[in-house]
């Protein structure tokens, strides 16, 4: 199952290199965080490196509890930002995020198709069901994962049908006859389902030159089933190679069972990169970035995700699988909870070891702390093992990690034949299939 095709690589525009205490570095540029130029610079440099896409995650709530020491989830609207970037880039895909739990499908269909027109076929949709934000949309609590993904499936079907409801070929622009468009080719979708009622058609024609890629975020049981049915790629947390291999094997099996080609769904885990010229400097960078991580907040995370209260445990006491209580009925992220429990069962860490793990102090992403060569070697090993089809880069610690990734890691992957040397297409979908 070893991939023989080139990797798909995306670059996060979320400023993960400012996380923790990294924003306090004099070269962080944090004062420009809410300007277009801050993100445009990264997108243009990612395009110079020939990456598949630039990606902006999103959330629809503000965690004021962390704002005293970090940016939290404060951010620009992703689709508006990508539209701004579209006019000053020419090749790189532009992946925007929109929630199927909070937004109406007609609005999302119009926004993403607008981005596709403005970028000449470089738009992509990161489909999220959201983990928080219900209080901002009149919901007393978040729906269950099963309900969120059932809603997402209906939502996505509506969006795809809306995109096709106004085909570009219906536009005639016949100046002689005065026929602007052929209404007979434009069809209402007349959807009346469990969650939505949408007549259509969309008031924007489809950009027929490029299909919009669908990326799904999340790897719970419900998330995997949904991704296997519609997604071109899945963006998920895989903190170790075994987790990534399990996810890729499972998704390919589900795709086959659903009548899809298994190669049509790509596994692109998040890759957190703390890079420096030497391994010692990289470790120091990681330590400095996380120096003020709240121990109590980490303990609270473990409790919320697993039901295990470690507040009175000795720091060096090992945690075994038998110490874990039954999984909580409700957790913020079932995927994150499962990964954390799995790690404890496998590694039996001490409390202090556990509180330093990315499953606790981060988003459970694949983590590399080292030199560019270390990152290249690890990526090569995961690719050869058949664990990934690519990844989304999340540089950490400093803007230096961004530069080292784009200027050293990516070219080295190209030299190994694991990544393209130049673009061969002009749309996001072209890039995903240039493998």
Secondary structure, DSSP 8 states (H G I E B T S, - for coil): ----S--EEEEE-S-GGGTTTGGGSTT--GGGTTSHHHHHHHHHHHHHTT-SEEE----SS--TTSTTTS-TT----HHHHHHHHHTT-SSSEEEEEEETTTS-HHHHHHHHHHHHHHTTS-EEEEEE--SS-GGGGT-SS---HHHHHHHHHHHHHHHHHHHHHB-GGGEEEETTTTEEE-GGGB----EE-SS-EE----SS---TTS--EEEEE--SHHHHHHHHHH-SEEE---SSHHHHHHHHHHHHHHHHHTT--GGGSEEEEEEEEEE-SSHHHHHHHHHHHTTT--HHHHHHHHHHHH----TTS-TT-B--GGG--S--S--S-HHHHHHHHHHHHHH--BHHHHTTSHHHHS-S-EEEEE-HHHHHHHHHHHHHTT--SEEEEEE-SSHHHHHHIIIIIHHHHHHTTSS-SS-S-SSHHHHHH--
